[in-house]
Amino acid sequence: MPRSSRLLSVAALTGVLSLVATPAFANGSGQTVDMPPWNWYIAAGSGEWGVSEGSYSLGPFSVSDAWDGSQLVLFAPTYVDIASAGAPLEPATSSLIVPVACVTSSLTTAGDDEVVSCNETTTTPWGLSVASDVRVLAPGDLARITYLITNTTAAPVVLGYRYGWDYGESVGHVRSSAPDVVQDTLADEGFLANPDVWSYNQYEVSPGYINAGVAWGIGGQPLTGSTSEHGGYDTASVTLLPSDGRTIAAGETVALAFFHKMETPQPLELTAAPTSGGEAEPASLPVPLPAASGILVSPASFMAEFSSFSGRLTRGLPAGVIVGNWQPAGAPQLAATGAGIDENLLMGGLAAALLGVGAALVIGRRRVSAQR
């Protein structure tokens, strides 16, 4: 059986920090996106916001549990990262660390894509306002979570963030700088570091899981994270610290985008879908193969579309906003190619920020049920 789904806490994201959860305003406000044979669950409510689950179903066969949650956390300009686990715990207060959370969400169709938009904005005490959506890109194997971050103050503000995620189950991990090496995550040997820009996960030995990857930018771009790490079994994150000195100009809006991608399973990886009578029966137990194996698609080939920011990766992005972890400063503005983050949502977020209305800063945990 897979482990119960869990959202990354701030402690999991930083490795040493902790954040006390406050009561949730809403529960179960996420959205299921069904684009056969792919299915996604985007979590919202209870302090959650992000990619929470992914699966592939074809006829009686199904694989699932690609993710167990994701979260963006913003750091105050005065935040200083703890260099080692032996250092004293830093007080985790909302004045220093603000997770981007969501109370309610909406699902809309945009051409061949499906877009889940957070209906609220997150505001920080240091003047940043964040609106966000998740776009599941046709044919359904890829999701882009985009954050529009606006500096509502009259002076530049330093940007610091950490984007973290949990893979559902894991036995092997591959990083972009060593695409032919499979790390044994069951032995806690998962590793990420610069200049890595993507992470690929191989499924649990037990049947029914799915290989998946996350991409977080192009090296050298202004807002691409400067550090990344893989935490033991199946957690990973990428960080841009305030000390890196990246700023958002007064009144400026920048975007961050992160991609989650699921791999089409091989026939031997599929299991019979569970029925009301009990557990699913495996079609055949798969054996993880080396990343360079010719039998399965290599991780490098699977993640190759992230070598440039083009094609479907840019679909539906708002015009006039630079995606700072994928585009250089001063890059040509993207054309509006379909409904992305709703402009009314962005303007509503600016108004909310000016009124001092923040989203709930909560960290929730709940299991993603099979009934969604």
ABEGO torsion letter per residue (X at the ends): XBBBBBBBBAAAAAGABBBBBBBBABBGABBBBBBOABBBBBBBEGGBBEBABBBBBBEABBBBGABAEBBBBBBBAABBBBABAABBBBBBBAAABBBBBBABBBBBBBEABBBBBBABBBBBAAGBBBBBBBBBBOAGABBBBBBBBBBABABBBBBBBBBBBBBABBABBBBAABAABBBBAAAGABBBBOABABBBBBBBABBGBBBBBBBAEBBGBAABBABBBBBEAABBBBBBBAAAGBBBBBGBBBBBBBBBBBBBBBAAABBBBBBAAEBBBBABBBBBBBAABAABBBAAAAAAAAABBBEAAABGBBBGBBBAAABBBGBBBBBBAEBBBBAAAAAAAAAAAAAGBBBBBBBBBBBBBAAX
